[in-house]
């Protein structure tokens, strides 16, 4: 799939007209949308769901990728250490699964959903600053199964989260 994305993006930069399927065009559009971080109220993608503790989750094929929001990483400052649950750990919704230490504070991390940790971001062991540099992409924390997909309904959409953090500033 990655090669299809690369080919599709390269095609955008060429003068040659190539017939593309609707699916490929849709994929290119989504890649461009997710890559356009924008400023202000747009964070990333409407597929992200947020907790009131500032974790986000994106679910694909029953596996959720979890990280912290830009608001959270801005509040923390430079992250210098990351401690995460082991692969195989079963988590309940809002159960602590780790901590982030920054030059300012230590922050607990809470699971947005019930499930089992399937992967941790090993890159954070050597480079915890990825959380600051790219909190929605390279700075993700864990991947987990989603045992109860209906729990997603309890989380905030991007727009609702944006309103939530604005209310915190007031």
C-alpha positions in Angstrom: 0.0 0.0 0.0 2.9 2.4 0.8 4.2 2.0 -2.8 0.7 2.8 -4.1 0.8 6.0 -2.1 4.3 6.9 -3.3 3.3 6.3 -6.9 0.1 8.3 -6.4 1.9 11.2 -4.9 4.6 11.1 -7.5 1.9 11.2 -10.1 0.7 14.5 -8.7 4.1 16.0 -9.6 4.2 14.8 -13.2 2.8 16.3 -16.3 1.7 12.9 -17.7 -2.0 12.3 -17.4 -2.6 8.9 -15.9 -6.0 7.2 -15.3 -6.5 6.5 -11.6 -9.2 4.5 -10.0 -11.6 6.3 -7.6 -10.0 4.3 -4.8 -6.5 5.6 -5.6 -7.6 9.2 -6.0 -9.4 8.9 -2.6 -6.2 7.5 -1.1 -4.2 10.4 -2.4 -6.7 12.9 -1.1 -6.6 11.3 2.4 -2.8 11.3 2.4 -2.7 15.0 1.5 -5.4 15.8 4.1 -3.6 14.0 6.9 -0.3 15.5 5.9 -1.7 19.1 5.9 -1.4 19.8 9.5 -2.7 23.3 9.1 -2.8 25.7 11.9 -5.4 26.9 14.3 -8.4 24.7 14.7 -7.4 21.9 12.4 -5.3 19.3 14.2 -5.1 16.3 11.9 -7.9 14.0 10.8 -11.5 13.6 11.8 -10.7 9.9 12.4 -8.9 10.8 15.6 -10.9 10.6 18.9 -9.8 12.3 22.1 -10.1 11.8 25.9 -10.5 14.5 28.4 -7.0 13.5 29.6 -5.6 14.5 26.2 -4.9 11.1 24.7 -6.0 10.4 21.2 -6.8 7.2 19.4 -7.1 6.3 15.7 -8.6 2.9 14.9 -7.9 0.9 11.8 -8.9 -2.8 11.3 -9.6 -3.3 15.0 -6.2 -1.9 16.2 -6.0 1.5 17.9 -2.9 3.7 17.8 -2.7 5.9 20.9 -0.8 9.1 21.6 -1.1 12.4 23.3 -2.5 15.5 21.8 -0.6 18.6 20.7 -2.2 20.5 23.6 -0.8 17.9 26.0 2.7 17.9 24.6 2.8 21.7 24.5 1.7 21.7 28.1 4.4 19.2 29.1 7.3 20.8 27.4 10.3 18.8 26.2 9.7 15.1 26.9 12.9 13.4 28.2 11.6 10.0 29.3 8.8 7.6 28.3 7.6 4.6 30.4 5.0 2.4 28.7 3.1 -0.8 29.6 4.4 -4.1 28.2 3.0 -5.8 25.1 0.3 -8.2 26.2 -0.9 -6.0 29.1 -4.7 -5.9 29.2 -6.1 -2.4 29.8 -9.4 -1.2 31.0 -10.8 2.1 29.7 -9.0 5.0 31.5 -6.5 2.7 33.1 -3.0 4.1 33.4 -0.6 2.6 30.8 2.5 4.6 31.4 4.1 8.0 32.1 5.8 10.8 30.2 8.5 12.8 32.0 9.4 16.2 30.8 11.6 19.0 32.0 8.4 20.5 33.6 6.5 17.6 35.0 5.5 13.9 35.0 2.2 13.0 33.3 0.3 9.7 33.6 -1.1 8.2 30.4 -4.6 6.7 30.3 -6.0 4.1 27.9 -8.9 5.6 25.9 -10.5 2.2 25.4 -10.5 -1.4 26.8 -8.1 -3.7 25.0 -4.7 -5.3 25.0 -1.3 -3.6 24.2 -0.1 -5.2 20.9 2.9 -2.9 20.3 4.8 -0.1 21.9 6.7 2.6 20.1 10.3 1.4 20.6 11.7 4.5 18.9 10.7 6.5 22.0 13.2 4.7 24.2 16.1 6.4 22.3 14.2 9.5 21.2 11.4 10.5 23.6 11.4 13.9 21.9 9.4 12.4 19.0 6.4 13.0 21.2 7.1 16.7 20.9 8.3 16.6 17.3 5.4 14.5 15.8 2.8 13.7 18.4 0.3 12.5 15.8 2.7 10.4 13.7 6.1 9.3 14.8 5.4 10.1 18.4 2.6 7.6 18.9 2.8 5.6 22.2 1.1 2.3 22.0 -1.0 0.2 19.7 -3.8 -1.9 21.2 -6.8 -4.1 20.3 -10.2 -2.5 20.6 -12.3 -4.9 22.7 -15.4 -2.8 22.8 -15.8 -0.5 19.7 -18.8 1.2 21.2 -16.5 2.9 23.7 -15.4 5.1 20.8 -18.7 6.8 21.1 -17.8 8.1 24.5 -14.7 9.9 23.1 -14.6 13.4 21.6 -14.4 14.2 18.0 -11.7 16.6 16.8 -14.2 19.5 16.9 -15.5 18.6 20.3 -11.9 18.3 21.7 -11.0 21.7 20.2 -14.0 23.2 22.1 -13.0 21.4 25.2 -9.4 22.7 25.2 -10.6 26.2 24.4 -12.9 26.1 27.5 -9.9 25.0 29.6 -8.1 28.2 28.6 -11.1 30.4 29.6 
